[in-house]
């Protein structure tokens, strides 16, 4: 028998049309919401990009110490003092002299005991000399090429070695004597050490002085405890 249309118009075809209309309505609504969301994300990205990296939020904690204001990164990280750097330079020179004399003893006398010798005076001599070379480096790094700077450091090393050796000799306290070398001067300096001093000056600037100047310490940190996090500027901590 043929299907009879209901008087209220709710036959099968009408229901199908109604369901299709609801599907189109919800689909169009969903697409509209997606377009609106994508527009919001794009606007947010454009806004952040327009601000640039310099608008990164800084640490709001006020810096401790005179002359520091709120919002300044590295509030508690300070460079090493001159005395701290002198100590590191002195220990470095002391260690290098022990290792050099041990290597010299092995090469000359094939001594497998590697006896390295030095003097307590070496702490003062190396620490003060490298601290002065540090000042030279800061003044000459933008004016002279590397090899010229190392030549200046080598000449300074000879001058400093002769001066300190001459003063210590007046008290019979000079721990070195180059009298057995062919190109010595008063037994206090010798030309045979020109190449080792030049290489030492190169290593001193590139690895010792530059890295020491990058070191920082936290005055507010507790001994044995983790340090406070530092606020970064553009993702980097500027040290030099």
C-alpha positions in Angstrom: 0.0 0.0 0.0 1.3 3.5 -0.7 2.6 5.4 2.2 0.2 8.0 3.3 1.5 11.5 4.0 0.8 12.6 7.5 -1.1 15.8 7.9 1.5 17.4 10.1 4.1 16.9 7.2 6.3 14.6 9.2 6.7 11.9 6.6 10.0 10.1 5.8 11.2 12.5 3.1 10.5 15.5 5.4 12.5 13.9 8.2 15.4 13.2 5.9 15.4 16.9 4.8 15.2 18.0 8.3 18.1 15.9 9.4 20.2 17.1 6.4 19.4 20.7 7.4 20.5 20.1 11.0 23.8 18.5 9.7 24.5 21.5 7.5 23.7 23.9 10.4 26.1 22.2 12.8 28.8 21.8 10.0 28.6 25.5 9.2 28.7 26.4 12.9 31.8 24.2 13.4 33.6 25.7 10.4 32.8 29.2 11.7 34.2 28.5 15.1 37.4 27.0 13.5 37.9 30.1 11.4 37.4 32.3 14.4 39.9 30.3 16.5 42.5 30.3 13.7 42.1 34.0 13.3 42.7 34.5 17.0 45.8 32.3 17.0 47.2 34.2 14.0 46.5 37.5 15.7 48.3 36.3 18.8 51.3 35.1 16.9 51.5 38.4 15.0 51.2 40.3 18.2 54.1 38.4 19.8 56.2 38.7 16.7 55.7 42.4 16.6 56.9 42.8 20.2 60.3 41.1 19.4 62.6 39.2 21.7 63.5 42.3 23.8 60.1 42.2 25.5 60.8 39.0 27.3 59.6 39.4 30.9 62.4 40.1 33.3 62.8 38.9 36.8 60.7 41.3 38.9 62.8 40.7 42.0 64.7 43.8 42.9 68.4 43.5 42.6 70.5 43.5 45.8 73.3 45.9 46.1 74.0 49.6 45.5 73.1 51.0 42.1 70.9 48.0 41.1 67.2 48.5 40.3 64.3 46.1 39.8 64.2 44.3 36.5 67.9 44.0 36.1 69.1 40.5 35.2 71.9 38.8 37.1 71.0 40.5 40.3 73.3 38.5 42.5 75.9 37.2 40.0 79.0 39.3 40.2 82.4 39.1 38.5 85.3 37.7 40.5 87.3 40.2 42.5 90.9 41.1 41.5 92.1 39.1 44.5 90.1 36.0 43.4 91.5 36.2 39.9 95.0 36.7 41.2 94.6 33.5 43.3 93.5 31.5 40.2 96.3 32.9 38.1 98.9 32.1 40.9 97.7 28.5 41.2 97.7 28.1 37.4 101.3 29.4 37.1 102.4 27.3 40.1 100.9 24.2 38.6 102.4 24.8 35.1 105.9 25.3 36.5 105.7 22.0 38.4 104.5 20.2 35.3 107.1 21.9 33.0 110.1 21.0 35.3 108.8 17.5 35.6 108.6 17.2 31.8 112.0 18.8 31.4 113.5 16.3 33.9 112.0 13.4 31.9 113.2 14.7 28.5 116.8 15.5 29.7 117.4 12.8 32.2 114.7 10.2 31.3 113.6 10.3 34.9 110.3 8.3 35.2 109.7 9.8 38.7 108.7 13.1 37.0 110.0 15.2 39.9 108.5 18.7 39.4 110.0 21.6 41.5 109.1 25.2 42.1 109.2 27.8 44.8 106.6 29.5 46.9 107.8 32.8 45.3 106.3 31.5 42.1 102.8 32.1 43.5 103.4 35.8 43.8 105.4 36.1 40.6 102.9 34.3 38.4 99.7 35.7 40.0 100.9 39.3 39.7 102.3 38.8 36.2 99.1 37.3 34.8 96.9 39.8 36.5 99.0 42.6 34.7 98.7 40.7 31.4 94.9 40.6 31.9 94.9 44.4 32.0 97.0 44.4 28.8 94.6 42.0 27.1 91.6 44.2 28.0 93.3 47.2 26.4 94.9 45.6 23.4 92.3 43.0 22.3 90.6 45.5 19.9 93.8 47.2 18.8 96.3 44.5 18.1 96.1 41.0 16.5 96.6 37.9 18.6 100.2 37.2 17.6 101.3 40.8 18.3 99.6 40.6 21.7 101.4 37.4 22.5 104.7 39.0 21.5 104.0 41.8 23.9 103.2 39.3 26.6 106.4 37.5 26.0 108.5 40.7 26.3 106.7 41.5 29.5 107.4 38.0 30.8 111.1 38.5 30.2 111.0 41.9 31.9 109.1 40.6 34.9 111.3 37.5 35.3 114.4 39.6 35.2 113.1 42.2 37.7 111.7 39.7 40.2 114.8 37.5 39.9 117.2 40.4 40.4 115.3 41.5 43.5 115.2 38.0 45.0 118.9 37.6 44.2 119.8 40.5 46.5 118.5 38.3 49.3 119.9 35.1 48.0 116.4 33.9 47.4 116.1 33.6 43.6 114.9 30.0 42.8 116.2 29.8 39.2 119.5 30.2 37.5 120.0 30.1 33.7 123.8 30.3 33.8 124.2 26.9 32.1 122.3 28.1 29.0 124.1 29.6 26.0 122.0 32.7 25.6 121.4 33.8 29.2 121.7 37.2 30.7 123.0 37.4 34.2 121.6 33.9 34.7 118.1 35.5 35.3 116.7 35.2 31.7 117.6 33.1 28.7 116.7 33.4 25.0 116.1 29.6 24.8 112.9 30.0 26.6 111.4 32.5 24.1 109.3 29.9 22.2 107.9 28.3 25.4 107.1 31.7 26.8 105.3 32.7 23.6 103.3 29.5 23.6 102.5 30.0 27.2 101.3 33.5 26.5 99.0 32.2 23.8 97.5 29.6 26.1 97.3 32.2 28.9 95.1 34.6 27.0 92.9 32.2 25.1 92.1 29.8 27.9 93.1 31.2 31.3 92.4 34.9 31.2 89.3 34.8 29.0 87.6 32.0 30.9 88.5 33.6 34.3 86.9 36.8 33.2 83.7 34.9 32.4 83.4 33.4 35.9 80.7 34.7 38.2 79.7 34.1 41.8 76.5 34.5 43.7 76.8 36.6 46.9 73.4 35.5 48.2 73.9 31.7 47.6 74.2 29.5 50.6 77.3 27.3 50.9 76.6 23.9 49.5 73.2 24.9 48.2 71.9 25.5 44.6 72.4 29.0 43.3 69.4 31.3 42.5 68.2 31.2 38.9 69.5 34.1 36.8 67.3 36.2 34.6 68.5 36.0 31.0 68.6 38.8 28.5 67.6 37.6 25.1 68.4 34.1 26.2 72.0 34.8 27.0 73.9 35.9 30.1 76.3 38.7 29.0 79.6 38.3 30.7 82.1 40.2 28.5 
